[in-house]
Amino acid sequence: MKIERINPIPPLKTARILLTNDDGIHAPGFKLLESIAQSLGAEVWVVAPETEHSGAGHSLTLHQPLRWRQISERRFAVEGTPTDCVLLAINKFMADSLPHLVLSGVNRGANMGDDVTYSGTIAAAMEATLLGVPAIALSQVLRQQEPVKWRTAEVHAPEVIRALCARGWPGDVLISVNFPNVAAPSVRGVALAPQGHHKVGDNLVERIDPRGRPYIWVGNLHADTTLVEGSDMERSEAGWVTVTPLSVNLTDRATLDHLAGVFDTGTVA
């Protein structure tokens, strides 16, 4: 099927790129992202959370003041969520010179399968997409108790970003890229892959604090997750960089058609 509307992205050497994340402005993965963006030769803007907001999803700060501090030219730290950062960047800090591209990450940990709905990294890219700016979310897969293989993202991100921007993608789609938990030379290539099934948060750990009150830690994914062949999780486990397009329109057309006629009013567009 032919895609009619593709967001234009200028040559990266002449582009303005906005960087953000959910791990916070001082995170190692964010420093890596800055280095990657600088290697593309672009004009780089930084608008990132002052502190970590992992798991924030697509949340906005609505019931308290949204504050920021300007660290230097084109560099801001925001006391808010990743979504707040993109909103401020596009509507305030860069209002007179809008970004051509938003890069979110590099996240410490995977954003694959059903986990994307929780991710602040994905949400920042989604907010940019809703505001009309092409966006790529980048994540480095890791295994707990092992050093993060940042070098894998460092080596492979520039080529992936260049290839995606040269091709372009629809205006209502964001791109999620995950770098596998293997050394950079062991990466098998880049694979287009749909979401698999991978959900965090159902492994609850209950404990008692020093005052005798119960509390719960929301745990990680259960270890017996099934890997669907060809999915982002399965391809990543096999050593591939995965590229997954995500639509901001969550409507399921098949179910919309299936329910047609159930209700008296309204038609399926």
JOKAPE-V493686 format. One record per residue. N is the residue number from 0. RES is the residue in one letter. PSI is psi in degrees with one decimal (999 if undefined). OMEGA is omega in degrees with one decimal (* if undefined). Layout:
n-><N/N>
res-><RES/RES>
psi-><PSI/PSI>
omega-><OMEGA/OMEGA>
This chain:
n-><0/1/2/3/4/5/6/7/8/9/10/11/12/13/14/15/16/17/18/19/20/21/22/23/24/25/26/27/28/29/30/31/32/33/34/35/36/37/38/39/40/41/42/43/44/45/46/47/48/49/50/51/52/53/54/55/56/57/58/59/60/61/62/63/64/65/66/67/68/69/70/71/72/73/74/75/76/77/78/79/80/81/82/83/84/85/86/87/88/89/90/91/92/93/94/95/96/97/98/99/100/101/102/103/104/105/106/107/108/109/110/111/112/113/114/115/116/117/118/119/120/121/122/123/124/125/126/127/128/129/130/131/132/133/134/135/136/137/138/139/140/141/142/143/144/145/146/147/148/149/150/151/152/153/154/155/156/157/158/159/160/161/162/163/164/165/166/167/168/169/170/171/172/173/174/175/176/177/178/179/180/181/182/183/184/185/186/187/188/189/190/191/192/193/194/195/196/197/198/199/200/201/202/203/204/205/206/207/208/209/210/211/212/213/214/215/216/217/218/219/220/221/222/223/224/225/226/227/228/229/230/231/232/233/234/235/236/237/238/239/240/241/242/243/244/245/246/247/248/249/250/251/252/253/254/255/256/257/258/259/260/261/262/263/264/265/266/267/268>
res-><M/K/I/E/R/I/N/P/I/P/P/L/K/T/A/R/I/L/L/T/N/D/D/G/I/H/A/P/G/F/K/L/L/E/S/I/A/Q/S/L/G/A/E/V/W/V/V/A/P/E/T/E/H/S/G/A/G/H/S/L/T/L/H/Q/P/L/R/W/R/Q/I/S/E/R/R/F/A/V/E/G/T/P/T/D/C/V/L/L/A/I/N/K/F/M/A/D/S/L/P/H/L/V/L/S/G/V/N/R/G/A/N/M/G/D/D/V/T/Y/S/G/T/I/A/A/A/M/E/A/T/L/L/G/V/P/A/I/A/L/S/Q/V/L/R/Q/Q/E/P/V/K/W/R/T/A/E/V/H/A/P/E/V/I/R/A/L/C/A/R/G/W/P/G/D/V/L/I/S/V/N/F/P/N/V/A/A/P/S/V/R/G/V/A/L/A/P/Q/G/H/H/K/V/G/D/N/L/V/E/R/I/D/P/R/G/R/P/Y/I/W/V/G/N/L/H/A/D/T/T/L/V/E/G/S/D/M/E/R/S/E/A/G/W/V/T/V/T/P/L/S/V/N/L/T/D/R/A/T/L/D/H/L/A/G/V/F/D/T/G/T/V/A>
psi-><131.8/135.0/124.5/-35.3/113.8/128.9/123.7/137.0/122.6/167.7/134.4/-27.1/-20.7/5.8/156.0/121.7/127.3/130.6/138.1/178.8/-173.3/-4.8/-6.6/154.8/-20.9/5.8/144.6/-39.4/-28.8/-37.8/-37.9/-43.1/-40.2/-42.6/-42.2/-46.3/-40.4/-34.6/-20.3/-10.3/14.7/168.5/118.8/129.4/142.8/121.2/101.4/159.7/143.8/-36.5/173.7/139.3/38.9/138.9/8.9/-18.0/-151.3/51.7/147.0/153.9/110.0/-25.5/18.2/160.3/145.2/112.4/158.3/166.6/138.9/119.4/-41.9/-175.6/128.7/26.3/118.8/142.7/132.2/135.3/68.3/-169.4/169.1/-38.6/-43.2/-42.7/-46.4/-40.8/-46.4/-43.5/-49.5/-35.6/-11.9/-68.8/-34.7/20.2/-30.5/-5.2/70.2/146.8/150.7/-20.3/142.4/131.1/128.1/126.7/-147.5/120.1/143.9/90.1/158.3/152.2/84.5/167.1/-144.8/-13.2/-21.5/-24.3/-22.2/-20.7/126.3/-29.7/-48.0/-40.9/-37.6/-43.1/-35.6/-42.7/-42.8/-43.1/-43.6/-27.2/6.1/14.3/126.8/142.3/144.5/128.4/133.1/133.9/141.9/114.0/144.0/166.1/129.7/145.7/6.2/150.0/142.2/132.9/65.2/-29.4/-29.8/-47.4/-40.4/-41.9/-41.1/-18.7/-45.5/-43.8/-37.7/-45.4/-45.7/-45.3/-43.3/-44.5/-31.6/-33.2/-40.2/169.1/164.7/155.2/-17.8/24.9/138.8/160.7/129.5/123.9/128.8/128.8/130.7/162.1/58.8/159.6/149.0/-43.8/-16.2/-2.3/131.1/-19.0/-165.0/129.5/131.6/130.5/136.7/167.3/139.9/-156.5/119.5/105.5/128.2/165.8/-5.6/4.8/84.0/135.2/115.3/135.4/176.2/129.8/173.0/-18.9/7.6/10.9/137.8/148.2/167.2/136.9/129.2/117.2/-177.0/-178.5/143.5/146.6/-13.0/26.9/133.7/130.7/114.8/128.2/130.7/-7.0/169.7/-41.5/-43.6/-41.8/-39.7/-43.9/-29.0/1.0/17.8/144.8/129.3/140.5/118.3/114.4/133.6/127.9/141.3/-14.3/111.4/4.7/130.9/105.5/-37.7/-42.1/-34.4/-45.2/-38.9/-35.6/-3.7/132.8/-9.7/-35.8/156.1/-34.7/158.3/151.4/157.8/119.3/999>
omega-><-179.5/176.6/-172.4/-171.2/178.7/176.2/178.7/175.5/-179.0/173.9/-171.2/179.2/179.3/-173.9/168.2/-177.4/175.1/178.8/174.3/179.2/172.9/179.4/179.2/-172.2/-178.9/-176.4/178.6/-179.9/178.9/174.9/176.4/179.8/176.9/178.5/179.3/-178.9/178.2/179.8/178.2/176.7/-174.2/168.1/-171.1/172.9/179.1/172.1/-171.0/179.9/177.2/-178.7/-176.2/176.3/177.5/179.8/-177.4/-177.1/-176.1/-175.8/176.9/173.1/-173.7/-170.1/173.6/-178.4/177.5/-174.5/179.3/171.3/177.3/-176.7/178.8/178.4/178.2/-179.2/-174.9/172.5/-173.0/174.2/-177.0/-175.7/174.3/177.4/175.6/-176.9/-179.5/179.3/178.8/-177.4/-173.2/-176.1/-178.5/-171.5/-176.6/-175.1/-179.3/-179.5/-171.8/178.7/173.8/-175.3/172.2/173.2/-178.6/-179.4/-15.4/-174.3/175.0/-177.3/-175.8/166.6/-175.3/177.0/-177.0/-179.7/-175.1/-179.4/178.8/-164.8/171.5/177.0/177.4/-177.3/177.9/177.4/177.9/179.2/177.3/179.7/178.5/179.3/173.4/-179.6/177.4/-174.6/177.1/172.8/-176.9/-176.1/176.7/179.0/179.7/171.4/-177.4/179.2/176.2/174.9/178.5/-177.4/-178.4/-177.9/179.5/176.7/-178.3/-177.1/-168.7/-177.4/-176.9/-179.1/179.7/179.6/179.7/-177.9/179.7/-177.3/177.3/-178.4/-176.3/179.6/-174.6/-175.7/179.7/-177.6/170.0/-177.2/175.2/-179.8/177.3/178.2/-171.5/179.4/175.5/176.7/-175.1/-179.2/-177.2/178.5/-174.8/-178.8/179.8/-176.8/168.3/-173.6/174.0/176.5/169.4/178.2/-174.2/-176.3/173.7/167.5/-178.5/178.1/-174.8/-179.9/-178.2/-179.4/178.9/-179.8/-177.2/178.6/176.3/-178.9/-179.4/172.2/-175.4/166.4/173.5/-171.8/-178.8/178.6/172.3/-173.8/-174.9/179.0/178.5/178.9/178.6/-176.7/179.0/-178.6/179.0/-179.1/-178.3/179.0/178.9/178.9/179.6/173.4/180.0/163.8/-178.2/178.0/-176.0/174.4/-179.5/179.7/176.8/176.4/-173.9/-179.3/173.4/-173.3/-178.1/179.0/175.9/177.8/-178.7/-176.5/-180.0/179.3/179.5/-176.7/-173.2/-173.6/176.5/178.1/177.3/-178.8/*>
